[in-house]
Amino acid sequence: MTTRVEPPQPADLMAENERLRALAASVIHDFNNFVAAIGGYTELILLRLPHDDGQVRAGVEGIRDTAMWGARITRRLMGVAGRSLLSPTRLAVDAALTVAEPALRLLAGAATRLTVDRQTAAAVVQLSPGEFEQMLANLVVTAREAVGAGGAIGIIADTVDVDEAGSRAAGLPAPGPYVRLAVSDTGRSVSETSRSRALPGGFGLATVHDIVTRNGGAVSVTSGPGAGSTFEVYLPRLDDNPVLERPVMPDVDPQHGTETVMVVENEEPVRDMIVEVLSLHGYTTFAAADGEEARRIVSAHRGAMDLIIVDVVMPGISGEALVQQLVADRPGVGILYISGYTDDLIRQHGFLRTTGHFLQKPFGVEDLLGKVREVLRGKVA
């Protein structure tokens, strides 16, 4: 039995979507701070480890990569919450699957066998890496719920040329070349279970449907008694001459400086991490937990103050209001805003990203150092 996954009715999803958006908005900020601190400290450890200590480095790199996975999760949460846009890009499917596979294996669980068969070669689609991972993660979680312990999940990525009849059957907007991603399980079929995966209105499948259809594709499910189910995703295939874009973490390339930097951040682990990174790379640093402490330090410091890194939202006074007070006494000082909040929440505090240089949490060591040098050089963000 083959069933096209139809779009959910807006009225049926409205209440659930709003609850999930509110939940996502409430946890993104804290989670971004956790990930920023963990990722930053692991990169600091890697900077200090000898290169010939392969076993320890491998373990720390695993922690770092897991933190970056967490960073991608927050970006997906921001997208689900409707408070950040995930920009589509030319995505090489094989490369994106390689990056996503460790996280998908974690989601499948140790008791479930997951196989990934790549037959896409250099196939390219127009999709953001975060949405690609979110789509596969939702399908793998759906399959995991069906198979239970000891079951099997298979992912096959291949390319197909769909004719007119095939496009109508699959619900595609037009015939042509497509990338097909099939996620199969050995669990109960759609007709044998009342779980949410059988319902087009379930939020996980609704999210998959939204991602795929927004990018010109379609989703269908094939199911049979005792044969499990297979969800097939079709995405338009682009030309075969891509500039490979992979959502990987770059190697740390330290960028040193000798300037004086004030860090104003109310979350202690993040504040300490930023200070340690900058100190390690030659900067003179001061740290404050809130606006009042920052004002005291700036007033007492008689030397140069080249840059202020300030959180947008803090207890007592906003980052932008604090900056307005500090620059009155320190004209020409560079300002770098940071935040773990979503765009709509920081806008509620009167801040727009066009206001000045901005760095979204979580960020890595290289991101931080690069942005600091950019602001100090006077470049426009």
Residue pairs with C-beta under 8 A, 6 or more apart in sequence:
1 189
1 190
1 191
1 222
1 223
1 224
2 220
2 221
2 222
2 223
3 190
3 220
3 221
3 222
3 223
4 170
4 171
4 218
4 219
4 220
5 200
5 205
5 208
5 209
5 218
5 219
5 220
5 221
5 231
6 200
7 200
7 206
7 209
7 213
8 200
8 201
8 206
8 209
9 201
12 201
13 201
13 203
13 206
16 203
17 203
20 80
20 81
20 203
21 80
21 81
21 82
21 83
24 77
24 78
24 80
24 81
24 83
25 81
25 83
25 342
25 344
25 345
27 77
28 74
28 77
28 78
28 81
28 340
28 341
28 342
29 340
29 341
29 342
29 345
30 340
31 70
31 73
31 74
31 77
31 340
32 71
32 74
32 340
32 360
32 361
32 362
33 267
33 269
33 270
33 340
33 361
33 362
34 70
34 269
35 67
35 70
35 71
35 74
35 361
35 362
36 270
36 273
36 340
36 361
36 362
36 363
37 267
37 269
37 270
37 273
38 63
38 67
38 70
39 64
39 67
39 68
39 70
39 71
39 362
39 364
40 270
40 273
40 274
40 277
40 364
40 365
40 368
41 273
42 60
42 61
42 63
42 64
42 67
43 64
43 252
43 277
43 364
43 365
44 273
44 276
44 277
44 280
44 365
45 60
46 57
46 60
46 61
46 64
46 252
47 252
47 254
47 280
47 365
49 56
49 57
49 60
51 57
64 249
65 102
65 249
67 362
68 249
68 364
69 102
69 103
70 362
71 362
72 103
72 129
72 130
72 133
72 247
74 362
75 84
75 86
75 130
76 86
76 130
76 131
76 133
76 134
78 84
78 342
79 85
79 86
79 130
79 131
79 134
80 134
80 207
81 342
83 342
83 343
83 344
83 345
84 342
84 343
86 128
86 130
86 131
87 128
88 126
88 127
88 128
88 131
88 215
89 126
89 127
89 128
89 129
89 245
90 124
90 125
90 126
90 238
90 242
90 243
90 245
91 124
91 125
91 126
91 127
91 128
91 129
91 132
91 245
92 122
92 123
92 124
92 242
92 244
92 245
92 246
93 118
93 120
93 123
93 124
93 125
93 157
93 179
93 181
94 118
94 120
94 121
94 122
94 123
94 157
95 244
95 246
96 129
96 132
96 133
96 246
96 247
97 116
97 118
97 120
97 155
97 157
99 129
99 133
99 246
99 247
99 248
100 132
100 133
100 136
100 137
101 116
103 133
103 137
104 114
104 116
104 136
104 137
104 140
104 155
105 114
107 137
107 140
107 141
107 144
108 114
108 140
108 143
108 144
108 153
109 144
109 149
111 149
111 150
112 144
112 147
112 149
112 150
112 151
112 152
112 153
113 151
113 152
113 153
114 140
114 152
114 153
114 154
114 155
115 152
115 153
115 154
115 155
116 154
116 155
116 157
117 154
117 155
117 156
117 157
118 157
119 156
119 157
119 158
119 159
120 157
120 158
120 159
120 179
121 159
122 240
122 242
123 157
123 159
123 179
123 237
123 240
124 237
124 238
124 239
124 240
124 242
125 132
125 179
125 215
125 235
125 236
125 237
125 238
126 215
126 216
126 235
126 236
126 238
127 211
127 215
127 235
129 245
129 246
129 247
130 247
131 211
131 215
134 207
134 211
135 181
135 207
135 208
135 211
135 212
135 233
136 155
136 181
136 183
138 204
138 205
138 207
138 208
139 183
139 208
139 231
139 233
140 153
140 155
140 183
141 204
142 183
142 196
142 197
142 204
142 205
142 231
143 153
143 183
143 184
143 185
143 187
143 229
143 231
144 151
144 153
144 185
145 187
145 195
145 197
146 185
146 187
146 188
146 193
146 195
146 197
146 228
146 229
147 153
147 185
147 186
147 187
147 228
148 187
151 185
151 186
151 187
152 185
152 186
153 183
153 184
153 185
153 186
154 182
154 183
154 184
154 185
155 181
155 182
155 183
155 184
156 180
156 181
156 182
156 184
157 179
157 180
157 181
157 182
158 179
158 180
158 182
159 177
159 178
159 179
159 180
159 237
160 177
160 178
160 179
160 180
160 234
161 176
161 177
161 178
162 170
162 172
162 175
162 176
162 177
162 178
162 234
163 175
164 175
166 172
166 175
167 173
167 174
167 175
167 176
170 218
170 220
170 232
170 234
171 218
171 219
171 220
172 178
172 217
172 218
172 234
173 216
173 218
176 236
176 237
177 236
177 237
178 217
178 234
178 235
178 236
178 237
179 234
179 235
179 236
179 237
180 232
180 233
180 234
181 232
181 233
181 235
182 230
182 231
182 232
182 233
183 230
183 231
183 233
184 228
184 229
184 230
184 231
185 228
185 229
185 230
186 228
187 193
187 228
187 229
188 228
189 223
189 224
189 225
189 226
189 227
189 228
189 229
190 197
190 198
190 221
190 223
190 229
191 198
191 223
191 225
192 225
196 202
196 203
196 204
196 205
197 204
197 205
197 229
199 205
200 206
200 209
205 219
208 219
208 231
208 233
209 219
212 218
212 219
212 233
212 234
212 235
213 219
215 235
215 236
216 235
216 236
217 233
217 234
217 235
217 236
218 233
218 234
219 231
219 232
219 233
219 234
220 231
220 232
221 229
221 230
221 231
221 232
222 229
222 230
222 232
223 229
223 230
249 364
250 364
250 366
252 364
252 365
252 366
253 366
254 280
254 281
254 365
254 369
255 281
255 366
255 369
255 370
255 372
255 373
256 281
256 282
257 278
257 281
257 282
257 283
257 372
257 373
257 376
258 282
258 283
258 284
259 283
259 284
259 304
259 306
259 307
259 376
260 283
260 284
260 285
260 286
260 301
260 303
260 304
260 305
260 306
260 307
261 278
261 283
261 284
261 285
261 286
261 306
261 307
261 308
261 309
261 372
262 285
262 286
262 287
262 288
262 294
262 297
262 298
262 305
262 307
262 308
262 309
263 271
263 274
263 275
263 278
263 285
263 286
263 287
263 288
263 309
264 287
264 288
264 289
264 290
264 291
264 293
264 294
264 308
264 309
264 310
264 311
264 314
264 319
264 322
265 271
265 274
265 287
265 289
265 309
265 310
265 311
265 314
265 338
266 289
266 290
266 311
266 314
266 315
267 311
268 289
270 361
271 287
271 289
272 287
274 309
274 368
275 285
275 287
277 365
277 368
277 369
278 285
278 368
278 369
278 372
279 285
281 369
283 372
286 297
286 301
288 294
288 296
288 297
290 314
290 315
290 316
290 317
291 314
291 316
291 317
291 321
291 322
291 325
292 316
292 317
294 308
294 310
294 322
294 326
295 322
295 325
295 326
298 305
298 326
298 329
298 330
299 329
305 330
305 333
306 333
306 334
306 376
307 333
307 334
307 335
307 336
307 372
307 375
307 376
308 323
308 326
308 330
308 333
308 334
308 335
308 336
309 336
309 338
309 372
310 319
310 322
310 323
310 335
310 336
310 337
310 338
311 319
311 337
311 338
311 339
312 318
312 319
312 320
312 337
312 338
312 339
312 341
312 346
312 349
312 351
313 319
313 339
313 341
313 345
313 346
313 349
314 322
318 349
318 350
318 351
319 337
319 339
319 351
320 337
320 349
320 350
320 351
320 355
323 335
326 333
327 333
327 335
334 357
334 375
334 376
334 378
335 356
335 357
335 375
336 356
336 357
336 358
336 359
336 371
336 372
336 375
337 351
337 355
337 356
337 357
337 358
337 359
338 358
338 359
338 360
338 361
338 363
339 346
339 351
339 358
339 360
339 361
340 360
340 361
340 362
343 353
356 381
357 371
357 374
357 375
357 381
358 381
359 367
359 368
359 371
363 371
374 381
375 381
